[in-house]
Amino acid sequence: MFSLIMRLVTWNVYIADTDPDSLEFWRSWYMKIYYPTHTRLDGLGTGVLIGYCMQYFSGFKRMVHQNGNRLFLIGIGLLGISFWICNEQVSKEASVFGFTLVAISYGFIVLSAVSASSFFSNKKSYITAELAALSYAVYLSHKGIIHLVQVLFEHFDLKTSDNICLLVCLLGCLSGGLVYRFFIEKPFAGVKYRVLNKEK
């Protein structure tokens, strides 16, 4: 609720009177709404709340384990509503309510994924397991990689807003995640465990 209110205030103060087709609009939107932590706590808050409830409320945990597929359908339904509201990214509704709705939608899907009664619980996928393991590395590196791809495309007078650029960005982010995981994350994790074992 705090982030939602902050986005509403930010929209009214900094963005509402700016031309949506101008560079200033997008600069303000990204700098004032998209990037700041205080306007983007929805996803973090949803995840923390789910973790807390699963850990400390047995009734909530039991409900989750008994209704896995229902939770998934609710999440997908809410996600559809979220995409409909966020279809026009420059709208006030998308900017103020979109992040919260998307976070809650994926929250229901996460609850379904950890539910013992969900169809997810019977599925083991090497690909999705590897993608999950790469997700944090991709998150840490994706912004810089996307920027580099766009600069490269602009240098060769190629479009930066088409599907080819999107595909190259996706492949670049996955490659960057792999490099980060195997050349930074894993070696330093090994150093950490060696240090901790020596201290024991």
C-alpha positions as CSV (number, residue, x, y, z in Angstrom):
1,M,0.0,0.0,0.0
2,F,2.9,2.3,0.8
3,S,4.4,1.9,-2.7
4,L,1.0,2.3,-4.4
5,I,0.4,5.6,-2.5
6,M,3.9,6.8,-3.4
7,R,3.4,6.0,-7.1
8,L,0.1,7.9,-7.0
9,V,1.7,10.9,-5.4
10,T,4.7,10.7,-7.8
11,W,2.4,10.5,-10.8
12,N,0.4,13.5,-9.8
13,V,3.4,15.6,-8.8
14,Y,6.0,14.8,-11.5
15,I,4.4,13.0,-14.4
16,A,0.7,13.9,-14.9
17,D,1.4,17.1,-16.8
18,T,4.2,15.7,-19.0
19,D,3.6,14.9,-22.6
20,P,3.5,11.0,-22.9
21,D,5.3,11.2,-26.3
22,S,8.2,13.2,-24.9
23,L,11.6,12.0,-23.8
24,E,11.1,13.9,-20.5
25,F,8.0,11.7,-19.7
26,W,9.9,8.5,-20.0
27,R,12.9,9.8,-18.2
28,S,10.6,10.9,-15.3
29,W,8.7,7.7,-15.4
30,Y,11.7,5.5,-15.1
31,M,13.6,7.7,-12.6
32,K,10.6,8.5,-10.4
33,I,8.4,5.3,-10.6
34,Y,10.2,2.4,-12.2
35,Y,13.7,2.4,-10.4
36,P,13.2,3.8,-6.9
37,T,12.9,1.1,-4.2
38,H,10.2,2.9,-2.3
39,T,7.9,2.8,-5.3
40,R,8.6,-0.8,-6.1
41,L,8.2,-2.7,-2.9
42,D,5.1,-4.6,-4.1
43,G,6.9,-7.7,-5.3
44,L,9.3,-7.8,-2.3
45,G,6.4,-7.3,0.1
46,T,4.3,-10.0,-1.5
47,G,7.2,-12.5,-1.3
48,V,8.0,-11.7,2.3
49,L,4.3,-11.9,3.3
50,I,4.0,-15.3,1.6
51,G,7.1,-16.6,3.3
52,Y,6.0,-15.3,6.7
53,C,2.5,-16.8,6.5
54,M,3.8,-20.1,5.3
55,Q,6.3,-20.2,8.2
56,Y,4.1,-19.0,11.0
57,F,0.5,-19.7,10.2
58,S,-0.4,-23.4,10.1
59,G,-3.9,-22.7,8.9
60,F,-2.6,-20.7,5.9
61,K,-0.1,-23.3,5.1
62,R,-2.7,-26.0,5.2
63,M,-5.0,-24.0,2.9
64,V,-2.2,-23.5,0.4
65,H,-1.4,-27.3,0.4
66,Q,-5.1,-28.2,-0.1
67,N,-5.8,-25.7,-3.0
68,G,-2.8,-25.6,-5.2
69,N,-4.6,-25.7,-8.6
70,R,-7.2,-23.2,-7.5
71,L,-4.4,-20.8,-6.4
72,F,-2.8,-21.2,-9.8
73,L,-6.1,-20.4,-11.6
74,I,-6.6,-17.3,-9.4
75,G,-3.1,-16.2,-10.2
76,I,-3.5,-16.6,-13.9
77,G,-6.9,-14.8,-13.8
78,L,-5.4,-11.9,-11.9
79,L,-2.4,-11.8,-14.2
80,G,-4.8,-11.5,-17.2
81,I,-6.5,-8.6,-15.5
82,S,-3.1,-7.0,-14.7
83,F,-2.0,-7.2,-18.3
84,W,-5.3,-5.7,-19.4
85,I,-4.8,-2.8,-17.0
86,C,-1.2,-2.4,-18.0
87,N,-1.8,-2.7,-21.7
88,E,-1.3,1.1,-22.0
89,Q,2.0,1.5,-20.1
90,V,1.8,5.3,-20.0
91,S,-1.6,5.3,-18.3
92,K,-2.0,6.4,-14.7
93,E,-3.8,3.1,-13.9
94,A,-0.9,1.0,-15.1
95,S,1.7,3.2,-13.4
96,V,-0.1,3.3,-10.0
97,F,-1.9,-0.1,-9.7
98,G,-0.1,-2.3,-12.3
99,F,3.0,-3.2,-10.2
100,T,0.8,-4.2,-7.2
101,L,-1.6,-6.3,-9.3
102,V,1.3,-8.1,-11.1
103,A,3.0,-8.8,-7.7
104,I,-0.2,-10.3,-6.2
105,S,-0.9,-12.3,-9.3
106,Y,2.6,-13.9,-9.2
107,G,2.2,-14.3,-5.5
108,F,-0.7,-16.7,-6.1
109,I,1.3,-18.6,-8.7
110,V,4.2,-18.9,-6.3
111,L,1.8,-20.3,-3.6
112,S,0.5,-22.8,-6.2
113,A,4.1,-23.8,-7.0
114,V,4.9,-24.7,-3.4
115,S,1.5,-26.4,-2.8
116,A,1.6,-30.2,-2.4
117,S,-1.8,-30.5,-4.2
118,S,-0.7,-28.5,-7.3
119,F,0.1,-30.1,-10.6
120,F,3.5,-28.3,-10.3
121,S,4.5,-30.6,-7.4
122,N,4.5,-33.7,-9.6
123,K,6.5,-32.1,-12.4
124,K,10.3,-32.1,-12.4
125,S,11.9,-30.1,-15.2
126,Y,15.7,-29.8,-15.6
127,I,15.2,-26.7,-17.8
128,T,13.0,-24.8,-15.3
129,A,15.3,-25.8,-12.4
130,E,18.3,-24.4,-14.3
131,L,16.4,-21.2,-15.2
132,A,15.5,-20.8,-11.5
133,A,19.1,-21.2,-10.5
134,L,20.1,-18.6,-13.1
135,S,17.4,-16.1,-12.2
136,Y,19.4,-14.0,-9.7
137,A,22.5,-13.9,-11.9
138,V,20.3,-12.8,-14.8
139,Y,18.6,-10.2,-12.6
140,L,22.0,-8.7,-11.5
141,S,23.4,-8.5,-15.1
142,H,20.3,-7.9,-17.4
143,K,20.2,-4.1,-17.3
144,G,23.8,-3.7,-18.5
145,I,23.5,-6.4,-21.1
146,I,20.3,-5.0,-22.6
147,H,21.9,-1.5,-22.7
148,L,25.0,-2.9,-24.5
149,V,22.8,-4.8,-27.0
150,Q,20.8,-1.6,-27.8
151,V,24.0,0.4,-28.2
152,L,25.3,-2.2,-30.6
153,F,22.1,-2.3,-32.6
154,E,22.0,1.5,-32.8
155,H,25.6,1.5,-34.0
156,F,24.6,-0.7,-37.0
157,D,21.4,1.3,-37.6
158,L,19.2,-1.6,-36.5
159,K,15.9,-1.3,-34.7
160,T,16.0,-1.6,-31.0
161,S,12.3,-2.1,-30.5
162,D,11.6,-5.2,-32.6
163,N,11.5,-9.0,-31.9
164,I,15.1,-9.6,-33.2
165,C,16.5,-7.2,-30.6
166,L,14.3,-8.7,-27.9
167,L,15.6,-12.2,-28.8
168,V,19.2,-11.0,-28.8
169,C,18.7,-9.3,-25.4
170,L,17.1,-12.5,-24.0
171,L,20.0,-14.7,-25.3
172,G,22.5,-12.1,-24.0
173,C,20.9,-12.0,-20.5
174,L,21.0,-15.8,-20.3
175,S,24.6,-15.9,-21.4
176,G,25.5,-13.2,-18.9
177,G,23.7,-15.1,-16.2
178,L,25.7,-18.3,-17.1
179,V,29.0,-16.3,-17.0
180,Y,28.1,-14.7,-13.7
181,R,27.0,-18.0,-12.2
182,F,30.0,-20.2,-13.2
183,F,32.8,-17.6,-13.0
184,I,31.7,-15.4,-10.1
185,E,28.9,-17.0,-8.0
186,K,30.2,-20.6,-7.8
187,P,33.9,-19.9,-7.3
188,F,33.2,-17.3,-4.5
189,A,30.6,-19.7,-2.9
190,G,33.5,-22.2,-2.7
191,V,35.7,-19.6,-1.1
192,K,33.0,-18.8,1.4
193,Y,32.5,-22.5,2.5
194,R,36.3,-23.0,2.8
195,V,36.6,-19.9,5.0
196,L,33.6,-21.0,7.2
197,N,34.9,-24.5,7.6
198,K,38.3,-23.2,8.7
199,E,36.6,-21.0,11.3
200,K,34.9,-24.1,12.8
